[in-house]
Amino acid sequence: MCAQKKTRGPTSADESEKQAARKLRPKGYKSSNGLRNFSIHLFDKSDAAILAKLAEERAAFPAFSLAGPENVAQLDPETVAKWYLAQALQSPTVPSFTAPKPEAIPGAFKSLGTETVPLTGTRTVKFRQTLGQIPVYGSLVTVELDRANNLVSLNSSIGDLEGVGCVAKIAAADAVKAVEKYPGFQKQLSNIVPQLMYYFDKGASKWRLVFFLEDVPIASEEPRDQTKPAPQYMDYVVDADTGEVVAQLPRTSSMAATLEHAIDGRKQSRPIKVEISGAIRILQDTSVNVQTFDFGFDDPAVNSERLPGKVIDRPPAPWPPSAVSAHANAVVVAEFLRNVLGRNNIDNKGGPINSSINCVVSAESPDKKQWCNSLWSPDKKVAVFGQRLDDDGSLMSRSVNLDVVGHEIFHGVTASTARLEYAGESGALNESYSDIFGVVISNFDNPNTRTWNWKLGEGLNPEGKPDRDMEDPTRFGQPAHMQDFVQLSLKDDWGGVHTNSGIHNKAAFHILTSVDSAGELIFKPKEVAAMFYAALTQHLSRTSQFSDSRRYAINSALSLFGTLPPGQLAAKVNAIKKSFSAVGISE
């Protein structure tokens, strides 16, 4: 009773209607993450016939016909978005957009809420696919509306789960025991509640009914490979039929008031805001809810419960330079989020942006002081920064580089929006988006992208070697084209998250430096930032691939620039397509 069949809308449509619909077939394809993708956009000329046909059919669609076109604009966006979604699923005009047949397993799309996107002036309503009230991992449907509730775009990633059971054969407690016995890490499972989900197993290339254990704290690894960083949190996937652990997915992303002036780790004077409490000054900027802490060279991998660390306060003594860097740079990122992207901090609710300096993963340190890495802790929601020995014998924090601070904080943005899986191609996309925004933020004051510094983490590793170079990823061992994509196991950099990110980075470099026939830059930095931000926060989901990023970058550009003259819009969209195609990322 649990197998599903696909439906392509009303069965009453005659053959001529079906043939006409096939001529209007929209963009859609099945990705390697098991999800079938679909996309239409109001400002994409190739979708004009589809949208016109849908608008024509809308008059006969019960919900719209009862409300009347004059009343649609007055309704709440979530209600109208549900109608657009239901109509598209039932319409023979869009045969590429299908859902499992309700008679087999009751299927639905659960609303994840409405969000206003200031950059585009539109509102998005997101839905997650469920079957029998069980969510489909990685699924996402985004319906974009204008201020009058007219359909702007519909983008989806949904699964065809034929032949998958809907009843677990093991208990949730058995899934916890399976994870507890799984080798590799010591796990803290006392407060973890397994959730039933449908999950696409890439290794077996099939969907499974699983128990999903999210954000499991990791104590240590046995035996510990001291050459590789360990995560602080893992997600575990347990087959609900067999009790087999089919995947372990890392959740820790690594890398790398009064106004005062203080010296930072680069020996530069920086303006910082601090809180005054009696005679004590605290390194906290309440205007943007940024605070910096000292972890006292403790180990965030072993003692994560102690994060973010000790409050940094001063009587008359100078502020620690590394703390000044972390604090001032985090404020720059917070202001970028607010002023450029219209986002109210990491969680978009004004929540704290916390940083911890003087952190050391002991197993990766030569002397219990140096740790040439940085990471984002998804549970404690704090950016964690290590340090290295400088030429003068002092310790230089990785927080001295604005691109590194931007990189780690954007892992927080990703974790609170798309939540891109930190493994394989999705993990490389996760890393790339942090790299893109780290570089954009650190170069943002320079409108000429042709003269940008494209190196990340420059000067922070031994001998001053950067972490990566977006202009030429091959300089530091990264591929720059899909034909050189490196297939690695999860034991090797979680499937190459820091390796293959160079391919997507190179595409972003091409976009940012694209020029027209007159040699003028096609994009302003703010435009590219807005495009990638909208793609990340509104359309990408847990298992999205590079090709999904291409598709949603184009759709976000259509929403952002759709009111431009046709020639200007076409130039921007073509530049995006050419940039992705140049590195072998296609649909």
Secondary structure, 3 states (H helix, E strand, C coil): CCCCCEECCCCCCCHHHHHHHHHCCCEEEECCCCEEEEEEECCCHHHHHHHHHHHHHHCCCHHHHHHCHHHHCCCCHHHHHHHHHHHHHHCCCCCCCCEECCCCCCEEEEEEEEEEECCCCEEEEEEEEEECCEEECCCEEEEEECCCCCEEEEEEEEECCCCCCCCCCCCHHHHHHHHHHCCCEEECCCCCCCEEEEEEECCCCEEEEEEEEEEEEEEEECCCCCCCCCCCEEEEEEECCCCCEEEEEECCEECCCEEEEEECCCCCEEEEEEEEECCEEECEECCCCEEEEEEEEECCCCCHHHCCCEECEECCCCCCHHHHHHHHHHHHHHHHHHHCCCCCCCCCCCCCEEEEEEECCHHHCCCCCCCCCEEEECCCCEEEECEEECCCCCEEEHHHCHHHHHHHHHHHHHHHCCCCCCCHHHHHHHHHHHHHHHHHHHHCCCCCHHHCCCEECCCCCHHHCCCEECCCHHHHCCCCCHHHCCCCCCCCHHHHCCCCHHHHHHHHHHHHCCECCCCCECCCHHHHHHHHHHHHHHCCCCCCCHHHHHHHHHHHHHHHHCCCCHHHHHHHHHHHHHHHHHCCCCC
